[in-house]
Structure formats: C-alpha cells, structure tokens
Amino acid sequence: MLSKLSPQRRSDIGSMAAVLVLLALVLPLALDAFRLNLVGKYLSFAFVAVGVVLTWGYGGVLSLGQGMFFGLGGYMMAMFLKLEASAPELPDFMVWSSVEQLPAWWQPFHSLGWTVAGILVVPAVLAYVFSYAIFKRRVSGVYFAIVTLSLALTLTVVVIGQQGDTGGANGITDFRTLLGLDIASDEAKRTIYFVEVLAIALVMALSLLVVRSRFGKILIAIRDREDRVRFSGYNTAHMKAFVFAVAAVLSSIGGAFYSLQVGLIAPGVIGVVASVEMVIYAAVGGRLSIPGAVVGALLIGFLKSYLSETFPEGWLYFLGAVFILVVWAMPNGLAGLGGKLLRRRGAEVAP
C-alpha cells in the first residue's frame, strides 16, 4: 500500500512514525519520571513549532508573537486548576492583592468544558480577526513580524501589571489536582505525557494532510507569488488569516499542556524572548518539515535546559548563534540536511 504513495508522502509517514516511536516508546523506557516530565515540557513547545511551520514555512507569514497564544492557553488552563485548588476560597494572589470577589471573566473557568472551549476558540477568534484586518491592508513580511512582536511585549506588560487578576510577575502557581486527581504524582505525569504524545500525533497527521492538500498548494503559491494568486480570484487575506488562526490554536494547546506539565504559568512564556525561541524551534527542525519542527523543539529544549544550568550567563548567545547558523548554512533545518544526505547516498548507491 505504501508503494502506491508518492515519495513525498512516504517520507512524511516515515518521519512521523520515527518521531512517534521516539516519543511513545524509546523515551518512556529510557528516562525516569523527572526527565520524562522535562520532555513533556519541551513537547508543549512542539505544538507552537508545528504552527510556525504552517504559517512561516508554507504561508510565508513570520510571527514573532506566538507566545501570546501560548500564554493564553496556559493561563486559561492554570485558571481552572487554580480555582479547583483554591475552592471555595479566592486564589491566594487575589487575597494578597485585596481582591474581594472573583472577577466575572474568571467565572467560566470553574468548568473544565468551558476551559477547553476557551483554549480552542478564544485564540482562534482573536488571531483571525487581528490578522485578517492586517492582511486585508496588505501588510506582510517584516512589518507583520514587528507588529506581533510588539503585541507580545504589550501583553506581557499588561499581565504583569494586573497583579490581582493574573498573579503579576509571579504568574499562577500552586495547583496540584485536575478534577480531583493528583497531577503532581509520577503516575499522573506519565499519563499526561502520553496524552500529550497522542495530541501531537493528531496535530502532525492533520497538519501533513493540510500541507499536502489543495489548500496547502495554494498556501505555497501565496508565499511565493501572492499577487498572482490574488489576481486568480482567491481571497489571500482570508487564507493567511485562517492558517494564522490554526497556528494560534496549536500554540494555545501547547500552553495548556505546559501548565499541566510544569505546574505554573508566568509572563515569561508570553514575552519577546520566548516568542523568538518558538521560531527557532521550527527553524532548527526545518521550516518545511512538520516532524522536523517537533524534533527541533525537543532538541533546543534539551540544549536550553543543559546550557542554562552549565552556562547560565551565556546560553542566550548560543541560542542566537544556532539561529544564525541555521539561516546561513541550513535554511531548511535538520530535516533539509537529512534529506540532502539521503539523496546523496541514494545517488551513490544507484548504478
């Protein structure tokens, strides 16, 4: 059956299968609970990286503000967990800030169903409305990147300034249960990890279907020659806004898993540095490779943890150097380098 598929489809399936074997079999058997929880933390950023591949790699839309949507998902999940941990009292940071009653916009987060709906719907609506208004005026390229970067910085300032509503610079912390189940136990963390692996598998499969579909081909055409696509009768602003909204939802899902895995959410994951790092994940893995984006997130996450412990004052320089190296020497990331090596080996083996 695989022989009937195109070489590109076979490559997609093979790469995705290899990543899933690594995540679902190799790492759980090789790592203890603490290290596996760290992998779960890195994997939460893989959702963002896949979204960046869709928008930047295939759509030509570079966003430097994906931390906004990652933070939205993370904060919404944290709000539900915090309300459950604090019930029936107010969250502790509200008490410290002399807040006398729960803000109205916190009320829906008493329900897990409404929380999940918010994680999926709110970023999609905000991203589509914002980006469509921008793209309709034919603002793109570096100008769009600067706008998203500015919004991420603005949102960080707003979150820090609203101590009584968001926990301020400390964020939202100290939650341990999900529907009464202890999420701090090793067994619960393993369960959450495997749910996360299942979620990233579905995301990769759906994303591969999208980029190999007719819509994906049109998206590539918009990236390369948007004026020609527009003259052909397509609403390019709508199509770019749609894929940007999809990437926002993926970022939000990643943020929700981050809150579950790490046990806190803080403004640092919304800001400029975090948003730029999210682009680096996709660039290192390969901005045209969805499985590569997942590998890039895992690799950079591991290096970030290792280097920040070993060289606490110099790891950011390393991260910047990696980005420059990839753009200069490996424009298609590790996936592109791997594909080039395989093609070269195939040419040498062929008679």
N, C-alpha and C positions, 0 to 999 in steps of 0.2 A: 504493500500500500504506500509506503514511504517513497518507493521508486517512482511513483506517478507524480509526486510533488516536484515543484521547481527546486533548483539548487538553493535558492534564497530561503524558501520555506523549510527545506531540510536543515539548513544552517540555523534558522530561528528555533526550530524544535530541538535540535541537538544542544544549542547553547542554553536554552531554557531548562532542558532536562538536567544538564550538568550543574547548573546553579541550584536547582531544587534538590538534587542528590546531596550537594554540599550542605545545604541548609537543613534538610529534613533528616539526613542520615549521618553524615560524617561529623558535623559539628556537635550534635547532641551526644554522640558516642565518645567524642574526643575531649569534650570540655566539661568542667564541673558546673554547678548551678550558677555560681557567681560570674564565670566567664561567659556562659550561655546568655545570662541576663544582659551582659555588655553587648553581645552580638545582637540581641533583641533591640537594644538601644540604637545601634548602628543601622539596623534594618528599618527602623522607623524613618530614617532619612532616605532610604531607598525609594519609598513612595514618592518623595519630593523629586528625587533624581529621575525617576521614570517620567514624571510630569514635565520636567525640564527638557528631556529628550523630545517629548511630543511638541512642546512649544518652540524650543530653540532649534533642535536638530532638524525637525521636519517642517515646522511652521515658520522658522526664521524670526521668531519673536523672543528676544532675550529679556527675561525678567530678573531683576536683582532684588526682588522683594517677596520671594516665595515664603520667607519667614513669617510674613503677615498671616498667611493662611495656615501655615504650620502652627503658629501661635493660637489662632482662632480655634482650631480643633483641639489643641492641647488644653487651652483654658476651659473650653466647654466640658470636656471630659473631667477635668480637675474640679470644676464647679459641682458636678454631680457627685463625685467622690467625696468632696469636702462637706457637702450638705449631708450626705449619708453618715460621715464620720462625726459631724457636729450635732446631729439631730438629738433632741428637739431645740437645742440652743443655736444661737448665731455662730458662724465661723469665728475663730479666735481673733483673727486680724481685724474683723469688724468691731468686735468688743473693744480691742485696744484703741481703735480709731473713734470710739464713742458713737458708733452707728447703732441706732435704737431698734430698727426693724429691717428685715431683709428687703433689699431693693426689688422693685417689681420685675426687672428684667432677669433676676435670679430665679424667680418662681418656677418657670418651666423646667429647670434643671433638677427639680425633685424627682422627675420621671426619667428613667433610662431611655424609654422610647422617644420622648421629646428631645433628649440629649443627642441621640444618634441621628434623629431627623435634622437637628440643628447643625451637626457636624457635616452632614451631606448637603444640606440645602443652603444655609447661610453663605458659605464661601462661594458656592456656585453663582448665586444671585448677585452678590457684591462684585465678584470678578467679572461676570458677563456685563453688567450694567456699566461698570467703570471702564473696562477695556473697549466695549463697543463705542462708547462716547469718544474715546481717544482714537480708535482706528477709523471711525467714521470721518474724522477730520484728517485722516491720512498721516497721522503721527506714528512713526515707527522707528526702528533701529535704535541708535544710541539715545535718542530723546525719550523713547518709551522706557528704556532701561533706567535712565536718570529719574523719571517720574516715579517708577516703582521703588527705586532706592530711597527716594525722599519720603514716600508714604511709609515705608518700613521704619525709617528713623522717627517719623512723626508718631506712629502708633506706639513705638517704644516709649517715647516721652509721655504720651497720654496714659499708658498703662502704669508707668512708674509714678505719675502724679496723682493717680486715683487710688491712694492707699486704702481707703475704706471699702472700695468696691472690688479691687483686683489684688490686694496684698502688696501693692507697690513694688519696690525693688526686690523684695524677698519672694515675690510670687505667691503661689498657693501650694502649701506643703501639708504634711502630716495627715495623710489618708491611707488607710490600710485595708479597707474592705470594698468589695464590689457585690452588691446585692447580698450582703451578709457573709460573703466568702473572704477569707483572709488572703489578700493578694501579695502579702509580704513573705509568705512561705515559699520554700523552694519548689514544691509541687505545683503551686499556683503559677509561679513564674514560668515553669516549663510549659504548663498548659497555655498560658498567654502567648508564649513564644511560638508554639505550634499553630495556634490560631492566626498569629501574625504571618507565619510562613504560608499558610493556606490563603490568606488575604493577598499577599504579594504574588502568589502563583496566579490567582484570578486576575489581578491587575496586569501582570505581564502578558497573560494569554489574551485578554481583551485589548490591550494596547497593541499587541502584534497584529491582531485582526484589524484594528483600525488603520494602522500604517500600511498594511498590505491591501486595503480595500480601495475602492474608487475615491472615497473621501481622502484617504492618505495620499493618493497620487495628485489630487487637486491641491492638497496642502503643500506638497513639494513644489508644485508649479507656482503657487503663490509665493513661496520662499524664493524661488529663482527669478520669476518674472511676474510680479503681481499685476503690473499694468496690463499685460496681455490677458491674464485670467479675468480681470475686471472688464475688459473690453469684450470678452466672450460671454458676458451676461451673468457672471457669478457675483454674489454679494460677499466680497472678500473680507469686509469688516466683520460680518456675521460669522464667517467660518473661523477667522482668527480669534474672535471673542469666544466662540464655542470651545475651541481647543484650550484656550487660556482658562476658561471656567473648569474644564475637565482637570487640568493640572492643579487648579486651586483645590478641588475636591480631594485629589490624591494627597496633596500636602496636608490638608486638614485631617485626613485619615491617619497619616503618619504622625501628626501631632497628638492625636488621641492615643495611639499606641505608645508614644513617647511618655505621656503622663502615666500610663499603666505600668510601663517597664521601669521608669526611673523613680516614680513616686513623688514627683513635683513638677511644676511648670513655672518658669520665671521669664522676665522680659528679655533675657539674653538670647533666647531662641528666636526672637522676633527681629532683632536688630540687624544692622548692616553687615557685621562680620558673619553672623550665622547665615544670612541670605546669600552672601557671596560664596561661602563654603558650599552651599547646596548646589550652586552652579559648577563648582569644581568637581563634585562627585560625578556629575554627568560628563564633564569634560574628560576626566581621567578614564572613566569606564568606556567612553565613546558616545559622542552626542548623537550618533545614528544607531546605537545599539541599546535596546531595552534591557536584555540580560546584562550587558556591559555596565549599564547605569547601576544596577544592583551590586555588582562586584565592586564598582568604583566607590559606592557608599560604604561598603564593608571595609575595603582596603584603607580608604582615607580615615574612616572612623577609628580603625585599629591604630594607624600611624599617629593620629591626633592624640589618642589616649597615651600611647607609649612615649611619644616625644614630649608631651606636656608634663609627664612625670619625670622624664630624664633631663629635658632641657626646657624648663618652664618659661624662660625668657626668650627662647629662640625658635620655638616651634611654629609661630606665625610666619616667620621668614621662610621656613621650609615649605609651608603650605603655599605661599606666594611663588616660590621657586618652582614647585611642582606644576602650578597652573601655567607659568611662563614656558616651562619645558614642554608641556603637552601641546600648547598652542603653537609653539615653534617647531617642534620635532615630530609630534604625533597628533596632527589635527583631528584624527578620528579616534584617538584614545587607544586604550589597550585592545579593544575589540578590533579596531582597524589594523593595529600592529599584528595581532594574532592572525587575522585574515590574510594579511600580506605574506606572513611566514608560511601559512598553509598553502597559498597559491604558488609560492616559490618552490616549496617542497614538491608539490604536485607536478610542477613543470620539470623538475629534475628527475622525478621517477618516470614520467611519461616517456615512451620510446621516441 
